[in-house]
Amino acid sequence: MLDTAVLAQLKALLPAEALLTDEEDTRPYECDGLTIYRERPSAVVLPETEAQVVAILRICHAARVPVVARGAGTSLSGGALPDRDGIVLSLARLKRIVAIDTLARTAVVQPGVRNLAISEAVAAHGLYYAPDPSSQIACTIGGNVAENAGGVHCLKYGLTVHNVRRVRGALITGETVEFGGESLDSAGLDLLALVTGSEGLLAVMTEITVKLTPRPQLAQVACAAFDDVEQAGAAVGAVIGAGIIPGGLEMMDQPATRAVEQYVHADYPLDAAAVLLVESDGTPEEVADEMAEIRRVLTASGATSIRVSKDERERLLLWSGRKAAFPAVGRISPDYYCIDGTIPRKALPRVLRQTAVWSKEFGLACANVFHAGDGNLHPLILFDANRAGEIEKTVAFGDRILELCIEVGGTVTGEHGVGIEKLSTMCVQFAPDELEAFHAVKAAFDERRLLNPGKAVPTLQRCAEFGRMHVHHGQLRHPDLPRY
């Protein structure tokens, strides 16, 4: 529980409806998209201005109260899991598009602005915001920056870090800071790249300047079917090896494709072991030439059929299936666990093969969805949290996949972040001195370790206790979340 003096200060600062303390009001904030971890905060605050954010941080810093910043709560790594002794600082009400500069091709937005809302706001100018996570209709730009989100078009147009120019925010002390600038480069250390993907550990964002991209004249997507999953994986490398950088290059195996088809009716080939979606965009002449080369490479790689979108409606329908993979799988299983790891493209066949072996070993079905072009895996492990032992089996299966990603030269996260989910596998990827260096960076920004404590970087003690978790009412809980 919060100290009464702290509550009194927050009550004096905020309207009554912007400070939530009752259980029924704070319960919706107990988890993010990773629902197997839950913790109810002592309070939730919903500021509407940067000045209120700064004042809240100063109050919490002085009283040593932990603060967890939260956007839309779509994180899939437990990055917005509350601290039981702290507050959740919701940025949902900071949702104003401050300025649009069509000449500089930038937009200044508050952190609570939805990803898709940026593209909607600039569509009349022939522009859009390129990073497009599957949750783009709901996720916020502040959360995207915190996790360095990607999307189906990140291969050609980059992750969030490649599409953000400036971030303004506040440290836990209430000091306002800016990272980056209006120009393509800025003086000093590249702290913009540091804060992007920092998972709320370093600062609370209050304003973000994003880069806007001109919409291509034409885009087409090829839907290629393969009889063998490993063959489809090898085809991904063949496309890139041919010198083609598609607008998007995605892969789904048969379990994922069949689940999606029931949901969006995109007319995917259901008899295929795997499907590749390969997009070309640019001028009509560029698209025609590139699509011809894509067809050639896919045919040579063993594609049994190739269907190219005839118009924009069909293109969007094909992509809607890929973007709806997570909710589609949710319709056919009581629960699912989405893994996020990244591997070299050449390792894709091996990882697919081994994942299938483990799926049988654990007795858990797994639907595979990939940002195949940049090696970002999203295996979806299907389970039932009401069955004894299935949560533990599911997490163990997921950890094996992530450890394999490390073994083949990849990393434990591509775009979902570490959060609370991947602390154990961080112990596998990084040596103790590397983890200590991460803690030193954290301490430079937040000496008292109050911003999003217990996330992203494990303590050496946590690594020594590798895998120590216990179950409470069907959810994994961490009652002793480590402080840095």
Secondary structure, 3 states (H helix, E strand, C coil): CCCHHHHHHHHHHCCHHHEECCHHHHHHHCCCCCCCECCCCCEEECCCCHHHHHHHHHHHHHHCCCEEEECCCCCCCCCCCCCCCCEEEECCCCCCEEEEECCCCEEEECCCCEHHHHHHHHHHHCEECCCCCCCCCCCEHHHHHHHCCCCCCHHHHCCHHHCEEEEEEECCCCCEEEEECCCCCCCCCCHHHHHCCCCCCCCEEEEEEEECEECCCEEEEEEEEECCHHHHHHHHHHHHHCCCCCCEEEEEEHHHHHHHHHHHCCCCCCCCCEEEEEEEEECHHHHHHHHHHHHHHHHHCCCCEEEECCCHHHHHHHHHHHHCHHHHHHHHCCEEEECCEECCHHHHHHHHHHHHHHHHHHCCCEEEEEEHHHCEEEEEEEECCCCCCHHHHHHHHHHHHHHHHHHCCCECCCCCCCCCCCHHHHHHHCCHHHHHHHHHHHHHHCCCCCECCCCCCCCHHHHHCCCCCEEECCEEECCCCCCC
